[in-house]
Amino acid sequence: MKKALILQGGWPWHKPAEVAEFTARHLLEGFEVECFDTLGILEANRLHEFDVIVPIWTQGELSPFQEQSLIKAIERGVGLACWHGVSDAFNNNHPFKLVLGGQFIAHPGDFISYEVNFTKQDPLTEGLSSFTVHSEQYYMHTDPNNEVIASTIVDGDNFKWLKGNEMPVAWKRQWGKGRVFYHSIGHSTKELEIPEVLELTRRGIRWAARD
């Protein structure tokens, strides 16, 4: 049985404990799961025991040792699978953002309805159709090396000069021997329950988990 590590914490308005419980119950079937509400596990020389790390975290900061421990584990083959607020977590930890492949910048218009389109044939998106979600449409700076598998057309709200640009919603990437998966949806468990989001997230976690 594969092992998953959930890290939950940070900004309380993203309800990390509630999302962590949902994740363990509905997204990690078939995994042995350990969940921590502090970052101390990153200092415990145990990360090699896990096949995938699922941080449910917004804001906060990693110590230099915690950051290097996490990055080295991924380089050696532990997967990283995450969504939404993680692109706004550990913002002073630039090496972590380099691994993740993106950085949250803003969500112009706050909560809006927007369409998510799957951009390429891929095992993670096979059989999934475009869908509409009412949530924060994340505007991000992203790594051109990302393999983008879902995107949206930016509304821009008052920033009319942003309107019509294509913005990644989900990507996957390699970091050393580790696999990294991210999507920007998931402000609440209600969003994660959208069938396409639920299936994409399950597939992304399984894909990221170490072979």
Residue pairs with C-beta under 8 A, 6 or more apart in sequence:
1 30
1 31
1 32
2 30
2 31
2 32
2 51
2 52
2 209
2 210
3 31
3 32
3 33
3 34
3 49
3 50
3 51
3 52
4 28
4 31
4 32
4 33
4 34
4 50
4 51
4 52
4 53
4 54
4 205
4 209
5 33
5 34
5 35
5 36
5 41
5 47
5 50
5 52
5 53
5 54
6 20
6 23
6 24
6 28
6 33
6 34
6 35
6 36
6 54
6 55
6 56
7 35
7 36
7 39
7 41
7 42
7 53
7 54
7 55
7 56
7 57
8 16
8 17
8 19
8 20
8 35
8 36
8 37
8 55
8 56
8 57
9 16
9 37
9 38
9 39
9 56
9 57
9 60
10 16
10 57
10 58
10 59
10 60
10 85
10 89
11 58
11 59
11 60
11 85
14 56
14 58
14 84
14 85
14 187
15 188
15 189
16 37
16 56
16 57
16 58
17 37
18 189
19 56
19 186
19 188
19 189
19 192
20 35
20 56
22 189
22 192
23 54
23 56
23 192
24 33
24 35
26 192
26 198
27 54
27 192
27 198
27 201
27 202
27 205
28 54
28 205
29 202
31 51
31 52
31 209
34 41
34 50
39 60
39 62
39 63
39 66
41 47
42 62
42 65
42 66
42 69
42 70
43 63
43 65
43 66
43 69
47 53
47 69
47 70
47 73
47 78
48 73
48 76
48 78
50 73
50 78
51 78
51 79
51 209
51 210
52 78
52 79
52 80
52 81
52 205
52 208
52 209
52 210
53 70
53 73
53 74
53 78
53 79
53 80
53 81
54 81
54 82
54 205
55 80
55 82
55 86
55 89
56 82
56 85
56 86
57 85
57 86
57 89
57 90
58 84
58 85
58 86
58 88
58 89
59 85
59 88
59 89
59 91
60 89
60 90
61 90
61 91
61 92
61 93
62 70
62 90
62 93
62 96
67 90
67 93
67 95
67 96
68 95
70 96
71 95
71 96
71 99
71 175
73 178
74 80
74 99
74 175
74 176
74 178
74 180
75 175
75 176
75 177
75 178
76 176
76 177
76 178
77 176
77 177
77 178
77 210
78 178
78 210
79 178
79 179
79 180
79 181
79 205
79 207
79 208
79 209
79 210
80 99
80 100
80 175
80 178
80 179
80 180
80 181
80 208
81 180
81 181
81 182
81 201
81 204
81 205
81 207
81 208
81 209
82 100
82 181
82 182
83 182
83 183
83 184
83 185
83 186
83 192
83 201
84 138
84 183
84 184
84 185
84 186
84 187
85 104
85 186
85 187
86 100
86 182
87 100
87 102
87 103
87 104
87 138
87 140
87 182
87 184
88 103
88 104
90 96
90 97
91 97
91 103
97 103
98 143
99 175
99 180
100 180
100 182
101 142
101 143
101 145
101 146
101 171
101 173
101 180
101 182
102 140
102 141
102 142
102 143
102 146
102 168
102 171
102 182
103 140
103 141
103 142
104 138
104 139
104 140
104 184
105 139
105 140
105 141
106 139
107 136
107 137
107 138
107 139
108 137
108 139
108 154
108 155
108 156
108 157
108 158
108 159
108 162
109 137
109 155
109 156
109 157
109 158
110 136
110 157
111 134
111 135
111 136
112 134
112 135
112 137
112 155
112 157
113 132
113 133
113 134
114 132
114 133
114 135
114 137
114 152
114 153
114 155
115 130
115 131
115 132
115 152
115 153
116 130
116 131
116 132
116 133
116 150
116 151
116 152
116 169
116 185
116 196
117 130
117 150
117 151
117 152
118 125
118 128
118 129
118 130
118 149
118 150
119 148
119 149
119 150
119 151
120 148
120 149
122 147
122 149
123 203
123 207
124 149
124 170
124 172
124 181
124 200
124 203
124 204
124 207
125 149
125 150
125 200
128 196
128 199
128 200
129 196
131 194
131 196
131 197
133 185
133 191
133 194
133 197
135 185
135 187
135 191
136 187
137 152
137 154
137 155
137 167
138 167
138 169
138 184
139 154
139 162
139 167
140 167
140 168
140 184
142 148
142 168
142 171
143 173
145 173
146 168
146 171
146 172
146 173
147 171
147 172
147 173
148 168
148 170
148 171
149 170
149 171
149 172
150 168
150 169
150 170
150 183
150 200
151 166
151 167
151 168
151 169
152 166
152 167
152 169
153 164
153 165
153 166
153 167
154 162
154 163
154 164
154 165
154 166
154 167
155 163
156 162
156 163
156 164
156 165
168 184
169 183
169 184
169 185
170 181
170 182
170 183
170 184
170 200
170 204
171 181
171 182
171 183
172 179
172 180
172 181
172 182
172 204
172 207
172 208
173 179
173 180
174 180
178 208
178 210
179 207
179 208
179 209
180 208
181 204
181 205
181 207
181 208
183 197
183 200
183 201
183 204
185 191
185 192
185 194
185 197
186 192
186 197
186 201
191 197
192 198
192 201
